[in-house]
């Protein structure tokens, strides 16, 4: 990805201590949110320039993400975000259903009216992004919507495991659109999840979030089949 294009996706990190950790966290957040599509090329130089850091923290962040499987080497100075295979998609989806379903069901234990109000605002932003075909914004806010619910589970290790799965599948979320903008499947699932949260019905929240995963799975599987 060119420095100009990468700079259009991200904002520089404010200079402060723990720059290496901040660089890693920011780049991870970008990948998890689906800002980059599969097979997008990244270099140490482009990441450093976009985030406003030196090459050392950029290289360290890339190396950590390589070790986590979020990136793969394509050459001595270039890494890419890997595409999903059928096998990887099946494994990730089954694991997501188990972990995200559990987090969603537990979310009713800690949900407050203020949380639901924030989710409603996020959904307004998602709808506006769909209407404007701003799918990058939709993906960003969709990630925030999901993880706000998952954090309500009160189990940070569970949330960390879910995040590791999104690191691998996040780039492929780009392939859900424009189909998901047309049928609004994700919107319907989010609305059902919020209904469950208002009623403190953990089973309903779990069902809605699991359906969201299954809907995405069907679309992603079709896209892999079309590429082959």
C-alpha positions in Angstrom: 0.0 0.0 0.0 1.4 3.4 -0.9 2.2 5.9 1.9 -0.5 8.3 0.5 -3.2 5.6 0.6 -2.2 4.3 4.0 -2.2 7.8 5.4 -5.8 8.2 4.2 -6.8 5.2 6.4 -5.1 6.0 9.6 -4.1 8.9 11.8 -0.7 9.5 13.3 0.1 8.4 16.8 0.8 11.1 19.3 4.5 10.9 20.4 4.8 9.6 24.0 6.3 6.8 25.9 5.5 3.1 25.1 5.6 4.0 21.4 6.2 0.5 20.3 3.2 -0.8 22.2 1.0 2.0 20.9 2.1 1.3 17.3 1.3 -2.3 17.7 -2.1 -1.6 19.2 -3.0 0.9 16.6 -2.0 -1.3 13.7 -3.8 -4.3 15.3 -7.0 -2.1 15.7 -6.8 -1.1 12.0 -6.6 -4.8 10.9 -9.3 -6.0 13.3 -11.7 -3.3 12.0 -11.3 -4.5 8.4 -9.8 -1.2 7.2 -7.4 -3.2 4.9 -8.7 -5.9 2.5 -7.0 -9.3 2.1 -3.7 -9.3 0.1 -3.0 -5.7 1.0 0.7 -5.0 1.0 2.3 -3.3 4.0 5.9 -2.2 4.4 7.7 -0.9 7.5 8.2 2.4 5.8 4.5 2.9 4.8 3.3 1.9 8.3 5.9 4.2 10.0 5.0 7.1 7.7 1.2 6.7 8.2 1.4 6.4 12.0 4.0 9.2 12.4 6.6 6.9 14.1 10.1 5.8 13.3 10.8 2.5 11.5 11.8 0.7 14.7 8.3 0.6 16.4 6.7 0.0 13.0 9.0 -3.0 12.4 8.4 -4.3 15.9 4.6 -4.0 15.5 4.7 -5.8 12.1 6.9 -8.6 13.6 4.4 -9.1 16.4 1.5 -9.4 14.0 3.5 -11.8 11.8 4.0 -14.0 14.9 0.2 -13.9 15.6 -0.7 -14.9 12.0 -2.3 -11.5 11.2 0.3 -10.8 8.5 2.5 -13.1 6.3 5.8 -12.4 4.6 5.7 -11.8 0.9 9.3 -10.6 0.5 12.2 -9.3 2.5 10.6 -5.9 3.1 6.9 -6.6 2.3 4.1 -8.3 4.3 0.5 -8.9 3.3 -2.8 -9.5 5.0 -3.6 -13.2 4.2 -6.7 -14.3 2.4 -9.0 -16.8 4.0 -9.2 -20.4 2.8 -12.2 -22.6 3.2 -10.5 -24.5 6.0 -9.4 -21.4 7.9 -12.9 -19.8 7.5 -14.6 -23.0 8.9 -12.3 -23.1 11.9 -12.5 -19.4 12.7 -16.3 -19.3 12.3 -16.8 -22.3 14.6 -14.6 -20.8 17.2 -16.2 -17.4 16.9 -19.6 -18.9 17.4 -18.4 -20.5 20.6 -16.5 -17.5 22.0 -18.6 -14.6 20.8 -21.8 -16.4 21.6 -20.5 -16.8 25.2 -19.5 -13.2 25.5 -22.8 -12.0 24.1 -24.8 -14.1 26.4 -22.9 -12.8 29.4 -23.2 -9.2 28.3 -26.6 -8.9 30.0 -24.9 -9.3 33.4 -23.4 -5.8 33.2 -25.4 -3.9 30.5 -26.6 -0.5 31.6 -28.9 2.0 29.8 -25.9 4.1 28.9 -24.4 1.2 27.1 -27.5 0.6 25.0 -27.6 4.4 24.2 -24.1 4.1 22.9 -25.0 1.0 20.8 -28.0 2.9 19.4 -25.7 5.8 18.3 -23.3 3.3 16.7 -26.1 1.8 14.8 -27.2 5.2 13.5 -23.6 5.7 12.3 -23.6 2.2 10.7 -26.8 3.0 8.9 -25.5 6.3 7.6 -22.3 4.6 6.4 -24.4 2.0 4.5 -26.5 4.7 2.9 -23.4 6.6 1.8 -21.6 3.4 0.7 -18.8 4.4 3.2 -18.0 0.8 4.0 -14.7 1.6 5.7 -16.6 3.6 8.3 -19.2 0.8 8.6 -16.5 -1.8 9.3 -14.9 0.5 11.9 -18.1 1.1 13.8 -19.3 -2.5 13.4 -16.2 -3.6 15.2 -16.8 -1.1 18.0 -20.4 -2.3 18.3 -19.4 -5.9 18.7 -16.6 -5.4 21.1 -18.7 -3.1 23.4 -21.1 -6.0 23.8 -18.3 -8.5 24.3 -16.5 -6.4 26.9 -19.7 -6.4 29.0 -19.1 -10.1 29.6 -16.6 -9.0 32.2 -14.1 -11.6 31.0 -11.0 -9.8 29.4 -9.3 -13.0 28.5 -12.3 -14.1 26.5 -12.4 -10.7 24.7 -8.7 -11.1 23.9 -9.3 -14.5 22.3 -12.1 -13.0 20.3 -9.9 -10.2 19.1 -7.2 -12.7 18.0 -9.9 -14.3 15.7 -10.9 -10.9 14.3 -7.2 -10.2 13.5 -7.3 -13.1 11.1 -10.8 -12.6 9.6 -11.0 -8.8 9.8 -9.6 -8.0 6.4 -12.1 -10.4 4.7 -15.0 -8.4 6.2 -14.4 -6.0 3.2 -15.8 -8.8 1.0 -19.2 -8.6 2.8 -20.0 -5.4 0.9 -21.9 -4.1 -1.0 -24.1 -7.2 -0.5 -24.6 -6.5 3.2 -25.5 -2.9 2.5 -28.3 -4.1 0.2 -29.9 -6.7 2.3 -29.1 -5.1 5.7 -28.7 -8.5 7.4 -26.2 -7.0 9.9 -28.6 -4.2 10.8 -31.4 -6.7 11.6 -29.0 -8.8 13.8 -27.8 -5.7 15.6 -31.4 -4.6 16.3 -32.3 -8.0 17.7 -29.1 -7.9 19.9 -30.2 -4.5 21.4 -33.7 -5.8 22.0 -32.1 -8.7 24.0 -29.9 -6.3 25.9 -32.9 -4.2 26.9 -34.8 -7.2 28.1 -31.6 -8.7 29.7 -32.3 -11.8 27.7 -28.8 -13.4 27.2 -30.1 -16.1 25.0 -31.6 -13.6 22.6 -28.4 -11.5 22.5 -26.3 -14.7 21.8 -28.7 -15.8 19.0 -28.5 -12.4 17.3 -24.7 -12.2 17.4 -24.4 -15.8 16.3 -26.7 -15.2 13.4 -24.5 -12.2 12.4 -21.5 -14.5 12.3 -23.4 -17.1 10.2 -24.6 -14.5 7.7 -21.1 -13.3 7.2 -19.8 -16.9 6.9 -22.2 -17.6 4.0 -21.1 -14.5 2.1 -17.4 -15.1 2.8 -17.6 -18.7 1.7 -19.2 -17.6 -1.6 -16.4 -15.1 -2.1 -13.7 -17.7 -1.6 -15.6 -20.0 -4.0 -15.8 -17.2 -6.6 -12.1 -16.5 -6.3 -11.3 -20.2 -7.0 
